[in-house]
C-alpha cells in the first residue's frame, strides 16, 4: 500500500484574536497558525477588522469562520495580494458553514484587480483553503477583512468616503486600507500627527541661484540656527583652503630662492677659476680683465680646481 503526504483538515469558527486599535500594531493572522492551533481556533471570537495572510502552505485543507460584533453588520473582503497556484483554491462562503455553492472560488486564474471587493449578506463569512504539496514562495494571498455597516442604520464610528459604509474608528490610521478606497488612511484629514511628522522629516532646503545661500523651509529659531551652522562650516572650510594655498606658496618661494643662490655660486666659481687644465702655477687659466691673480701660497700659486672647490 502506497503512502502519501498527510493532509491537515480543520473545521473551526475562529475570528481574529482582537480588533485592531489605532495605536496598535497591525493584527495579522497567518493561515498555517490558524489551521494548526486547534485549541485556540475553537474559541469563539468576533472581529471588527484584520488581515489574513497565506504563505504558501502545503497540504492544507482548512476552514475558518469569522463573525461581526453586530447583526446589523456584514463583511467586506478585498485582497492586497492574490497569487495562488493552479492546484490551490480559496473558497469564500456567505455564512457560518462551508456548505452550498461558494460565493467565490479563487485560484491561479484570479487576480486582485479582477476580484475587487466581496460583500457578504450575513454577519458571517467562511473561508476554506485547500492546497497541494507543491508551490513557490510567491504563492499565497493577503486578505483584508472588515466588518461594515450600511449607512441607513446610522453611523457613530467612521464613514468610508466612496461607499459610505460605517467601520470601526479603531481601524483608521493603522496602515491598512479597510474601506477599500483609502479614506480611512487619509493622513491629511484623519491623521494630522502623522502628517506633521512627515513634514518635519521631509523638510528640504532650496538654493538661491544668485547668492548661493541655503534657504530652509523651516521658520523661527530652528531655521536661524541652521543658517548660522552653515555659515560657520563654510568659514572653516574657507580658512583651511587659504592655509593650504599659503603653505604651497611659501614652499615654492623657498625652492626658487635655493635655485637662485646655487646658480649665483656656480657663476662665481666659473668666473674665478674656470676653463683651465689644472696645471700648477695657474698656467693656461683664463683671466678676465681686472681679475687679480690668485694669491700665492707656500707652494706657489693655488690651482684653479682648488679655488673652485673652495668657492
C-alpha positions in Angstrom: 0.0 0.0 0.0 1.5 3.4 -1.1 2.0 6.3 1.3 1.2 10.0 0.7 1.8 13.2 2.4 -0.7 13.9 5.2 -3.4 16.5 4.7 -4.3 18.8 7.6 -8.1 19.2 7.9 -9.5 21.6 10.4 -13.1 23.0 10.6 -13.2 25.9 13.1 -15.0 29.1 13.9 -12.2 31.4 14.6 -12.4 35.2 14.4 -9.2 37.2 14.8 -7.6 37.5 18.2 -8.8 41.1 18.8 -9.8 44.2 16.9 -7.1 46.5 15.6 -6.7 49.7 17.6 -5.5 52.9 16.1 -2.4 52.8 18.4 -1.7 49.1 18.0 0.4 47.2 15.5 -1.4 45.6 12.6 -3.1 42.4 13.8 -2.0 39.9 11.1 -3.2 36.3 11.3 -1.5 33.5 9.2 -3.4 30.6 7.8 -0.9 28.0 8.9 -1.2 29.2 12.5 -5.0 29.4 12.4 -5.3 25.9 10.9 -2.9 24.1 13.2 -3.6 25.6 16.6 -6.8 23.5 17.3 -7.4 24.7 20.8 -7.1 28.4 20.1 -9.1 28.1 16.9 -12.1 26.6 18.6 -12.5 29.7 20.8 -15.4 31.7 19.5 -14.4 35.3 18.9 -15.6 38.3 16.9 -13.8 40.8 14.8 -14.0 44.4 13.6 -11.2 44.0 11.0 -7.9 42.5 10.3 -5.6 40.8 7.8 -5.4 37.1 6.9 -2.1 36.1 5.3 -1.2 32.9 3.4 2.4 32.0 3.0 2.5 29.1 0.5 1.2 26.4 2.9 1.4 22.8 1.7 -1.1 20.0 2.0 -3.7 22.2 3.7 -7.5 21.7 3.9 -8.6 24.3 6.4 -11.9 26.1 7.1 -12.2 29.2 9.3 -15.2 31.3 10.1 -15.5 35.0 11.2 -18.4 36.9 12.7 -19.2 40.6 13.2 -20.0 42.1 16.5 -23.5 43.2 15.4 -26.1 41.5 13.4 -26.5 44.9 11.5 -23.0 44.5 10.2 -21.7 42.4 7.3 -18.2 41.6 5.9 -16.3 43.3 3.1 -13.2 41.4 1.8 -10.6 42.6 -0.6 -7.1 41.4 -1.4 -3.8 43.3 -1.2 -2.1 40.2 -2.7 -3.7 37.3 -4.6 -1.3 34.8 -6.4 -2.5 31.2 -6.0 -1.1 28.1 -7.5 -3.4 26.5 -10.1 -3.9 23.4 -7.8 -4.7 25.6 -4.8 -8.2 27.0 -4.1 -9.7 29.6 -1.7 -13.4 29.2 -1.3 -15.5 32.1 0.2 -18.9 31.2 1.7 -21.5 33.7 2.7 -22.5 32.2 6.1 -21.2 30.3 9.1 -20.6 27.0 7.2 -18.8 25.8 4.1 -22.0 24.5 2.5 -23.9 25.2 -0.7 -22.1 26.7 -3.6 -19.4 29.2 -2.6 -19.7 32.9 -3.2 -16.3 32.8 -4.8 -13.9 30.0 -5.9 -10.4 31.6 -6.3 -7.4 30.0 -7.9 -4.5 30.9 -10.3 -6.8 32.4 -12.9 -7.9 35.2 -10.5 -6.2 38.5 -9.7 -6.9 41.0 -7.0 -8.0 43.6 -9.6 -10.4 41.1 -11.1 -11.9 40.1 -7.8 -12.2 43.6 -6.4 -14.3 43.8 -3.1 -16.5 40.9 -1.9 -19.5 41.6 0.4 -21.5 39.1 2.4 -25.2 39.4 3.1 -25.0 37.8 6.6 -22.8 38.7 9.5 -20.7 35.6 9.0 -18.0 34.7 6.4 -16.4 31.3 6.0 -13.1 30.7 4.2 -11.9 27.3 3.0 -8.4 27.0 1.8 -7.2 23.8 0.0 -3.6 23.4 -1.2 -1.4 20.6 -2.6 2.1 19.6 -1.8 3.8 21.9 -4.2 4.2 25.6 -4.6 6.6 28.5 -4.7 7.4 31.3 -2.2 5.5 33.7 -4.4 2.2 31.8 -4.0 -0.3 32.9 -1.4 -2.7 35.8 -0.6 -3.1 38.8 1.8 -6.8 39.3 2.6 -8.2 42.3 4.4 -11.4 41.5 6.3 -13.6 44.4 7.6 -16.9 44.5 9.4 -19.1 47.2 7.7 -22.5 48.6 8.4 -24.9 50.2 5.9 -25.3 54.0 6.5 -29.1 53.6 6.7 -28.6 52.1 10.2 -26.7 55.2 11.4 -23.0 55.6 11.9 -21.3 56.7 15.1 -17.9 55.4 14.0 -16.1 56.2 10.8 -17.9 56.6 7.4 -15.9 55.5 4.3 -15.9 58.1 1.6 -16.7 56.2 -1.6 -19.2 53.5 -0.5 -20.2 55.4 2.7 -20.0 52.2 4.8 -19.5 52.6 8.5 -16.5 50.9 10.0 -14.9 50.9 13.5 -13.0 54.1 14.3 -10.2 51.9 15.6 -9.4 50.9 12.1 -8.4 54.3 10.9 -4.7 55.3 10.5 -3.4 51.8 11.1 -1.7 51.4 7.7 -4.4 49.1 6.3 -7.0 50.2 3.7 -10.1 48.8 5.4 -12.5 51.0 3.3 -11.0 49.8 0.0 -10.9 53.4 -1.1 -8.1 54.7 1.1 -10.4 57.1 3.0 -9.7 55.5 6.4 -5.9 56.2 5.8 -6.3 59.8 4.6 -3.4 61.3 6.6 -4.3 64.9 5.7 -7.7 64.6 7.2 -7.6 61.8 9.8 -4.0 61.7 10.9 -2.7 65.2 11.4 0.0 63.9 13.8 1.4 61.6 11.1 1.3 64.4 8.5 3.2 66.8 10.9 5.9 64.2 11.5 6.3 63.6 7.8 6.6 67.3 7.1 9.2 67.6 9.8 11.2 64.7 8.4 10.9 65.8 4.8 12.0 69.4 5.3 14.2 70.4 2.4 16.5 73.3 1.6 16.3 75.3 -1.6 19.3 77.1 -3.2 19.4 80.8 -4.1 20.9 80.8 -7.6 22.1 84.4 -7.3 24.0 84.3 -4.0 24.4 80.5 -3.4 22.9 80.8 0.1 20.9 78.0 1.6 17.3 79.0 2.5 15.5 76.4 4.7 11.8 75.9 4.6 11.5 75.9 8.4 10.7 79.2 10.2 11.8 80.6 13.6 14.8 79.6 15.7 15.4 76.3 14.0 15.9 78.0 10.6 18.2 80.7 12.0 20.3 78.2 13.9 20.6 76.1 10.7 21.8 79.1 8.8 24.5 80.0 11.3 25.7 76.5 11.4 26.0 76.5 7.6 27.9 79.9 7.7 30.3 78.6 10.4 31.0 75.4 8.4 31.7 77.5 5.3 34.1 79.7 7.2 36.1 76.8 8.5 36.4 75.3 5.0 37.5 78.6 3.5 40.2 79.1 6.2 41.5 75.6 5.6 41.8 76.3 1.8 43.6 79.6 2.5 46.1 77.9 4.8 46.9 75.2 2.2 47.4 77.8 -0.5 49.7 79.9 1.7 51.8 76.8 2.6 52.2 75.9 -1.1 53.3 79.5 -2.0 55.9 79.5 0.8 57.3 76.2 -0.2 57.5 77.3 -3.9 59.2 80.7 -2.9 61.8 78.8 -0.8 62.6 76.5 -3.6 63.1 79.4 -6.0 65.5 81.1 -3.6 67.6 78.0 -3.2 67.8 77.6 -7.0 68.8 81.3 -7.4 71.5 81.0 -4.7 73.0 77.9 -6.2 73.1 79.4 -9.7 74.9 82.5 -8.4 77.6 80.4 -6.6 78.2 78.4 -9.8 78.6 81.6 -11.8 81.1 83.0 -9.3 83.1 79.7 -9.4 83.1 79.7 -13.2 84.3 83.2 -13.5 87.1 82.9 -10.9 88.7 79.6 -11.8 87.1 78.0 -14.8 88.5 76.9 -18.1 92.0 75.6 -17.2 93.6 72.2 -17.4 94.5 72.4 -13.7 98.3 72.7 -14.2 100.4 74.1 -11.3 101.1 77.8 -11.1 97.8 78.6 -12.8 99.3 78.4 -16.3 96.8 78.2 -19.0 93.9 79.6 -16.8 91.7 82.1 -18.4 91.8 85.5 -16.8 89.3 88.3 -17.3 90.3 91.9 -17.3 90.6 93.4 -13.9 90.5 90.0 -12.2 93.5 89.7 -9.9 95.6 86.6 -10.0 95.0 84.0 -7.2 97.2 84.5 -4.2 100.3 82.5 -3.9 100.6 80.0 -1.1 103.6 78.4 0.4 104.0 76.1 -2.6 103.3 78.7 -5.2 100.0 79.8 -6.8 96.9 77.9 -6.0 95.4 75.6 -8.5 92.2 76.6 -10.3 90.5 73.3 -9.2 91.1 74.0 -5.5 89.8 77.5 -5.8 86.7 76.2 -7.4 86.1 73.7 -4.6 86.8 76.4 -2.0 84.3 78.6 -3.7 
